[in-house]
Each structure stands twice: as C-alpha cells, then as structure tokens.
Amino acid sequence: MAALHELIAQVQDDKLRGQLQAEFNKLRDEKTFGLVFESSAEFFPRADLPVKKNSLVAKVGDIDKTFRVTDIDGDKIFCARDKKTFEFSRQDLICVTRLGEAIYPGLTRLIQ
C-alpha cells in the first residue's frame, strides 16, 4: 500500500492525483481485499462413467448446472431438475461427480 501512496504522490496533475487518491480510498474502505469463499457445489466431468438411470449429469460444456436422469429411451435421455423434466440427446450429456465424493478411477469391476 505504501508503494501505491508513493506512486500517487508522483502524479504532477493535482486534479488527477486527487481523483486517484479518492478512488484508492474507496477501494481501501470497501475492504474487498482478501480471500472469498463461495458456498456453491463444484462438479467435475466423468467421461469414464456411462449415462444411466439415476446418474447425475450435466450438459457438455456447462457442468455447473446438473440434472438427475429419470428415464432413458434409446438416444433420448429424460432428466429432472427443480421439479421440471428435460429431454436431451445422449451425446449432449456427461456424468458428473460432486467434489468431495469418493471416486475410484483406477479400479475396474471384475465380477458382474
């Protein structure tokens, strides 16, 4: 912060120096500096999982908006979100996992 005060003091134009100082004071007074933690769920795509009934899925390219698969009819996937039903094509969806859930990507099922 001292470096910013020194730089502002070096400005020759009084009007500009005053405006810069005023804007700097606004930023400092808002106390917006520091870490901000958001309480939103985070998901990551799981291309290794097949889309099946009850899977948690998202549209490819937009994994923050998730849906729950309710039914599958060939290439049509029916999903629910907020008590609404949506229809997607299989290639438009990818399974997602919520961060913090246990996954075992290196394990393969030997017995069906």
matplotlib code that plots the C-alpha trace (Angstrom):
import matplotlib.pyplot as plt

x = [0.0, 2.9, 4.1, 0.7, 0.8, 4.3, 3.1, 0.1, 2.3, 4.4, 1.5, 2.1, -1.5, -3.3, -6.7, -5.7, -3.8, -6.9, -9.1, -6.6, -6.4, -10.2, -10.6, -7.9, -9.6, -12.9, -11.3, -9.5, -12.6, -14.7, -12.5, -12.8, -9.3, -8.7, -10.0, -13.6, -15.1, -18.2, -20.6, -21.5, -21.2, -18.5, -18.6, -16.1, -16.9, -16.6, -16.3, -15.4, -19.0, -21.9, -25.1, -27.7, -30.9, -30.3, -27.0, -26.0, -25.4, -24.7, -24.7, -21.3, -19.5, -21.7, -21.1, -22.3, -26.0, -26.8, -29.7, -30.8, -31.5, -35.1, -35.6, -33.8, -35.4, -32.7, -30.8, -33.2, -32.3, -35.0, -33.8, -35.3, -34.2, -36.3, -39.4, -39.2, -38.5, -36.0, -35.1, -31.6, -29.7, -27.1, -24.2, -25.2, -24.7, -21.8, -21.9, -20.5, -19.4, -19.7, -16.3, -15.7, -17.4, -15.2, -14.2, -12.0, -10.9, -8.1, -10.4, -12.3, -15.1, -14.0, -17.3, -20.6]
y = [0.0, 2.4, 1.8, 3.0, 6.1, 6.9, 6.4, 8.6, 11.3, 11.4, 12.4, 16.0, 17.0, 18.0, 17.1, 13.7, 13.0, 13.9, 11.6, 8.7, 9.2, 9.3, 6.1, 4.4, 5.4, 3.9, 0.6, 0.5, 1.4, -1.2, -3.9, -6.1, -7.4, -10.9, -14.5, -15.0, -18.4, -19.3, -22.0, -23.4, -27.0, -27.9, -30.7, -32.4, -34.4, -38.2, -39.4, -42.8, -43.3, -44.3, -42.2, -44.4, -44.0, -42.1, -40.7, -37.1, -35.5, -32.1, -30.7, -31.0, -27.6, -26.5, -28.8, -26.4, -27.0, -30.6, -32.9, -36.3, -38.9, -40.2, -42.3, -43.4, -44.2, -45.1, -42.0, -39.8, -39.0, -37.6, -35.7, -33.8, -30.6, -28.3, -30.4, -29.9, -32.6, -32.1, -34.1, -34.4, -36.4, -38.8, -37.1, -33.8, -35.1, -36.2, -37.8, -35.5, -36.1, -33.6, -32.6, -34.4, -37.6, -40.7, -41.9, -44.9, -44.2, -46.8, -49.7, -51.9, -54.3, -58.0, -59.7, -58.6]
z = [0.0, 0.7, -2.9, -4.2, -2.0, -3.3, -6.9, -6.4, -4.9, -8.0, -10.2, -11.3, -12.1, -8.8, -10.1, -11.4, -8.2, -6.1, -8.2, -7.9, -4.2, -3.8, -5.8, -3.9, -0.6, -1.8, -2.6, 0.7, 2.7, 1.0, 2.4, -0.6, -0.4, 0.9, 0.3, -0.6, -0.1, -2.0, -0.8, -4.2, -5.2, -7.6, -10.1, -12.4, -15.6, -15.6, -19.1, -17.8, -16.4, -18.7, -18.5, -16.9, -14.8, -11.6, -12.9, -12.0, -15.4, -17.0, -20.4, -22.1, -21.6, -18.7, -15.8, -13.1, -14.0, -13.1, -13.8, -12.5, -15.1, -14.7, -17.8, -21.0, -24.3, -26.8, -27.6, -25.6, -22.0, -19.7, -16.8, -13.8, -12.2, -9.9, -10.4, -14.2, -16.9, -19.7, -22.7, -24.0, -26.6, -25.2, -26.8, -25.1, -21.6, -19.4, -16.0, -13.2, -9.7, -6.9, -5.4, -2.1, -3.2, -3.3, -6.7, -7.7, -11.3, -11.2, -10.2, -12.6, -11.7, -12.2, -11.2, -12.7]

ax = plt.figure().add_subplot(projection="3d")
ax.plot(x, y, z, "-o")
ax.set_aspect("equal")
plt.show()
